[in-house]
Amino acid sequence: MTDLTAFFPQGALFQYLLVLSLLGGLAMLADKVSAVIGFDRISERNLVLMALAGGFAGIILGGMMFSHKTSKPEFWVPMAVATVIWGAVLIVYFFPAIVTF
């Protein structure tokens, strides 16, 4: 099995997730403001893609902080999937001995 640290050097994965989470939170804020003032919105598809790319934490926190999309359970299912996927990636990244074949 390939060691994931070959793709992301020490700390780079954390920085990547941090930047995407900040962008995810800002996207939730921008979408909330757009909804309130009646401007064009960020599509749920784009928010889900951002979560899958690594911005799941920011989107979840942004949803809670700005009370955005909290009444749409169908939006939060992909967020849970993205969180589980990234949780597995982080486990494999930080504890590669756990996943030996």
C-alpha positions, 0 to 999 in steps of 0.5 A: 500500500502506498504511503500517503505522506509521499503525496502530502508532505508533513503538515501539507495535508493539514494546511490544505484542509485548513484553507479549504475549510476556510473557503467552505465557511466563507462560501456558506456565509456568501450564500447566506448573504446572497439568500437574504438580499436576493442575489444569485446563490452558490449551488448546493452541488458546488458546496457539496463538491467543495466539501468532498474536496476537503472543505467539509469542516468549514461548510459544517461550521458555516452552516451552524454559525450562520444558520444556513441550510439547517432545515435541509436534511438532504443537503447534510447527507453529502456533508456526512459522507464527505466527513466520513471519507476525509476521516478515513483519509486522515486515519490512513495518513496519520496511522498507516500501520492500521491499514495494512493488507 
